[in-house]
């Protein structure tokens, strides 16, 4: 009973325009940033290395390399702070979590592209 009530409450706050993306895909995450009283959109581009949760609590981790240093950000899929998610490239992977990319650098980080 309580599970059904929770699903109804969560359904109101879920986004309907979330694109289909998987682990290994390269995505652009457009995030709303508040600076004082101004709002701007910041784009974070990287590879999705993990997804977790379900419903409104669904999260995904995006990793990119900035100045030779790995940077990871965790985003909620249905957050109102996320403007949109664009899939730039799809990759072939055989794992649910790509944490092994953390130890790699340079060309070893590349993933094979999936032909659609």
Secondary structure as GFF3:
##gff-version 3
##sequence-region A 1 116
A	DSSP	alpha_helix	2	13	.	.	.	ID=ss1
A	DSSP	beta_strand	26	35	.	.	.	ID=ss2
A	DSSP	beta_strand	38	52	.	.	.	ID=ss3
A	DSSP	three_ten_helix	55	57	.	.	.	ID=ss4
A	DSSP	beta_strand	59	66	.	.	.	ID=ss5
A	DSSP	beta_strand	69	76	.	.	.	ID=ss6
A	DSSP	beta_strand	82	89	.	.	.	ID=ss7
A	DSSP	three_ten_helix	99	103	.	.	.	ID=ss8
A	DSSP	three_ten_helix	106	109	.	.	.	ID=ss9
###
